[in-house]
Every structure is written in C-alpha cells, then in structure tokens.
Amino acid sequence: MTADHLGYDPERHARLLTDYCLAVQPGERVLVQTTTLALPLVEALHRTLLQRGATPIVRLEFPSQADEFYRYAPEHLLDATEPLLLSEVESVQASVRILTPTAPDSRLDPARAARHRAALAPIARARAQRRWNLTLYPTAFGAEAAQMTLPDYEAFVAGAMFLDTPDPVARWGDVRALQARLLERLERADEVRILGEGTDLTLRIGGRSWVNSDGKRNMPSGEVFTGPLETSANGQIRFDVPTIYGGAAVSGVQLTFRDGVVVQASAEEGEAALLAALETDAGARLLGELGIGSNAGIQVPTRNILFDEKIGGTVHLALGNGYPETGSSNVSALHWDLIKDLRQGGQLLLDGEVFQQDGQFT
C-alpha cells in the first residue's frame, strides 16, 4: 500500500475508536463486545486501551453463539435480562460493539429472537447513558453479502472509515462541516415528504433537534438524524435496500402508516422477521428516527445496516426506540433502521420545497 492508500489496518482502526470515537481517558473502564472473528481488532484495541491508561473489559462470543441461544434456550432464559452483562455495562464509562457479519440462519424463530431483544432493553438503556460506539470488522461473509472479494471488502471498509487516508480524524472533521451545512436548512423545516417508487410518506419534525453524526457513535458514520413527531407519519413507503436483521435476510419491505403507527406491513423476503419485530412491544410500530445518509465513500449496498444507512442519496427510518437528544419520546427494545434509496427518481421535500432530487442535495 502507498502512503495515500493505506488499506484496512486493525491497529489504525483501534486508535480511531479509542482516541476519536470514544475519547478514552486514563483510569476509565471500557467494555469491548464482539465475536472471535474480530480477534485481530480486539487484540489491537486491548493494547491501545492499556496504552491510554484505561481498563479493557473484553466479552467475546463464538460466531454462532447468539443464533444457538435463540434456537435452544428454554423459555425462561428468553425473557432473562442477563444480569452479568448489565452489571458490566453499568460499571464502565464507555463501550464498543464490533459487528462481525455472518450468514443468516434460516432455522431461527424470529419471535424468539424478538422476545430476547425485549428482555435486553435495560442493557441497551444503560449503554446509551454512557459513551458508546458501534463498528464493524470485515469478515468473509460480509464480503460475500456485499458481492466483493475479501480484499476488496477490506478496502471498502477502510475507505468508509477513512482508514485508508493519512489523517482519518481530519476527514471526519470534513464530514462534520458538510453535514452542518445540511442542518442549517433541516433545522428550519416542519414537514418532510419522501417520494419514490411505492412511496409517498409525510412526517413532521418541527421543534425536534437534529444530530450531526460524525463517527463518534457509529464508525463509519455520515448521516444527520432526528426523531419525527410520534403521531405524524402518514402514507406508505417501500424500503428497497435489502439487509440482514436479527439473523434473517429481509428485503422489499412495504409499510403503511396512519397517525404515526404502522397499520400494514409486508416484505418480499423475511416477512416473519418483520412482523415479529413489530410485535416486540408497544413502541415498535412507531418511528424513533429519520436519518439522511451523506457518506460519499459508501456507494453500494452491502446488506449491512451500519454501512448502508450512510449511503449518500438514501434516507432511513427506524422502527422503535428514539434518541432522547432529538426530542423523541418513543421507547422500545426495537431499533431497526430500514433504508430507502432515492438516487433514481426519488425526492425529499422540506415544507414543499425540493431538498434532495435523485440523491443530490439541491
């Protein structure tokens, strides 16, 4: 690799997470959660945290551990909170979860997975009260899902995080500045309308706060987001970016909203997973987030939400839990981002004015 194209390097990734994303300080405890597939990044992160004077708390699972739990756990364990994990989360100042994409298991019962996600809600709430980051380590299945070779996928991941540049932190500063300009217009808006194939949906955002997501919580990032008014969504939307959620492949999701609530739902693939997710709890049929992707380094879908929701020219809506800092009051154990590509014939309107046409900001 040349100095101008450094490629994926777990050491650089670990330093970006420690110093930029989490801003770890001496004496802090940091929880690291992932599977053994991410061992090179875990080792680098463990060393880096120790070098910064922090205490790493590492929780490793084998790749199929969660799937096997959903399949074989007795009923009472599905509804258990996992007190040891809750205690760990409450004992740290920051945490990082590292995704390691693996093949979906068609034998899983989506309803069992949804039940356990609901039981883990206290852990999610405790994590949200501390500094946190969600990132990804490139795996062989991640490459397969993205229809890339593993070296190409590693290069893609590095590029999305700016790890292939001499100064990733400076590049995330550029993203922050770009998104700040978008927010100047978005913060004045009251009504958002999304138009596209199978889509005509209106939302209200007046009085809500927008967040400039610049890699501190998600790595990679590249989006601005808010929480729409809980009863404001009306119309229908087709989410055309396929994904993998909760161990299930899902595509062709069509939702109809009335006064904020999903009243009709279908999917061309993974409909059982979609319907189970909507039954998670009372807040699962409401929207917790409206996000607009702006990362020009991510141009093709990879069936991974962390990356695909950041694609420049897309919007995403999250079913379920909202972020309190946006003004959202929706509470749910579910937070599922569904993605709409606007780059071919789509429009995003603010108070009737075109803000984005065919994926390009106007």
Salt bridges, closest charged atoms under 4 A:
GLU11 OE2 - ARG47 NH2 2.34
ASP19 OD1 - ARG52 NE 2.81
GLU28 OE1 - ARG131 NH2 2.49
GLU75 OE2 - ARG112 NH1 3.18
GLU75 OE1 - ARG115 NH1 2.52
ASP79 OD2 - ARG115 NH2 2.58
GLU82 OE1 - ARG59 NH1 3.96
GLU82 OE2 - HIS116 NE2 3.25
GLU88 OE1 - ARG59 NE 2.96
ASP105 OD1 - ARG107 NE 3.02
ASP190 OD1 - ARG204 NH2 3.11
ASP200 OD2 - ARG193 NH2 2.83
ASP214 OD2 - ARG176 NE 2.50
GLU223 OE1 - HIS316 NE2 2.88
GLU230 OE1 - ARG208 NH2 2.76
ASP240 OD2 - LYS340 NZ 3.51
GLU268 OE2 - ARG238 NH2 2.77
GLU279 OE2 - ARG285 NH2 2.76
GLU289 OE2 - HIS316 NE2 3.17
GLU289 OE1 - HIS335 NE2 3.03
GLU309 OE2 - LYS310 NZ 2.78
GLU309 OE1 - HIS316 NE2 3.48
GLU325 OE2 - ARG217 NH1 2.57
ASP337 OD2 - HIS335 NE2 3.49
ASP341 OD2 - ARG343 NH2 2.82
GLU353 OE1 - ARG185 NH2 3.61
